[in-house]
């Protein structure tokens, strides 16, 4: 499952599918694995456009050591990193960035069978979002939704109700969808888009998962085999 659970494995798997099916896999930002893709990544830094990139440790968690950069100055180019184009115009909730935790149960990899939970979690940044500029690149509570980071922010609001309707920075997905529906957004279409991302991600990793599963079964049934 490391092909999905680890950032490097997921990036490698999705990049491979994006090269083969570019129109179908426009579901994630342009991504580089460093240092393997360093030459192409360096070429992104030009004087013509001031692009912003987000760098994440390939095996990191809880928002640790994540950087937003506009140059390679001070970046360890030999470290195992995942680099992505930073999305400058994200969808905002109460003026803040947010992300979704979607829960998927995979019961079989050969054949592939998975179930998508109807409920999920919404994580909201503690600091209101502002357009990216050099002066706010280090404002992690504005750019990153990780609970481990935002819970220490002065403006963080813990949830006191199940749906987070009190402006909490952790909320239920159903509450968000209800609010979006009342605002006139097409929530069934959004649900379908979520399922599409899940299905395409699992399809991308299925060959590796099935191979790993069969290898584990073979070792279990033949403990003396190498």
Secondary structure, 3 states (H helix, E strand, C coil): CHHHHCHHHHHHHHHHHHHHCCCCCCCCCCEEEECCCHHHHHCCCCCCCCCCEEEEECCCCCCCCCEEECCCCCCCCCCCEEEEECCCCCCEECCEEEEEEEEEEEEEECCEEEEEEEEEEEEECCCCCCCCCHHHCCCHHHHCCCHHHHCCCCCCCCCCCCCCCCCCCEEEHHHHHHHHHHCCCCHHHHHHHHHHHHHHHHHHHHHHHHHHHHHHHHHHHCCCCC
